[in-house]
Amino acid sequence: MLTEKIPQSVLEELDIKELIKSREISPEDFYILEELALISKQLIIADFHNFFSLNRERSAEELRKRIDLLTIDDLSQARRKLFGLLLDFVEKYNWAVAWNLVSVFERRK
């Protein structure tokens, strides 16, 4: 008998659970984690691997600038969504928590 593999919610992944607990991520912000899980890992790495460690306290300001510079093509729409999610996140928490978040998403399979 064949059984279908039921997709696991990103919120059930061990690294994500640890992030939520250690960084005290509010349940009202779980949508950010779920939305980030749908975005290409390569896009996250390409745009944010060193972003928060380099920009630190200026991260929100730099994200706003990047959003303003995006064009209207499809890749830019994905980037706009990614940048917007991370901007919401860094404004509520801080650059170090956002840096940790990106690291967790970079390690996802």
N, C-alpha and C positions, 0 to 999 in steps of 0.2 A: 504494500500500500504506500502510495506517495503522499507525503505531507508537505504542505506549503510552509515555507519559512515566513513567519509573520514579522514584518519590519519592526525593529526595535526603535522606540523613541530615543532621541538623543539624550533625553533627560534620564534614561535608564542606564546610560553608559557610565562605567566606574569613574573615569577621569572627569566627566561632567558633574557627577554627583559630588566628587571631592571638591571641584571648583565651587559649586553652589554652597557647600558647607563651609569651606575654608574662607571664602570671600563674602559669605553672607549675602548671596544673590537672592533678591526678593522674588517670590512667586509671580508677582506682576511683571517681572522682566524675563520670565522663562520663554516668552514668545521670541525674544532676541536670539536665544540659544537655538530654538527650533528653526527660525528663519536662517540663521548662519549655517545650520546643518545642511540646508538645501543649496548653498552657494558652493561653487567649485573650490576645492581645497587649493588648487593651483593659483586661483585668483586671490585667495586670502594670503597665501605665501608671497606671491609676487608684489602685492600692494602693502602688506603689513608686517612682513617678517621682522624688520628692524624699526618700523615706524614709531612705535610708542617708546622704545628705548632711546631713540634719537631726539624725539620731540618733547618727551616728558610732559611738563605742565602746559606746553603749547599745543598739545595733541588736538584738543577740541577746535582751536583756532585753525590749525593746519587742515583738519578734516573739512571745515567749512570752506576754506579756500579751494581745496581739491574738488569739492562738490560743485562749486561755482564754475570751475574750469572744464567740467565734463561736457562732452558733446552729446548728441542725441542718438548715436548708433546703439545697436543692441548690447555690445560689450559695455558701453558706458551706462546703459540702464542697469545692468547687473552691478557695476561698480557703484552707481548712485545708491542702489539699495544697500550694498555692503557698507559704504561709507556712512549712510544715514543710520543704519543699525548700530555701527560702532560709535558714531557721534552721540546717539541717545545713551549708549552704555557708558561712555567715558564722562559724559556730563553728569550722570547719576552717581557713578562710582568714582574712579579716578584713572589716570593713565596707567598706573601699575597693575590695577585689576584688569584693565583692557589688554594690557601686554600679556598677562597671565591667560586671559581668555583666548587670545590669538594663538599662544603656544599650545594650548589644549587642542584647538581646532587644527593646528598644523600636524599634530601627532595622530589624529583620527585616521582610521583605515578607510 
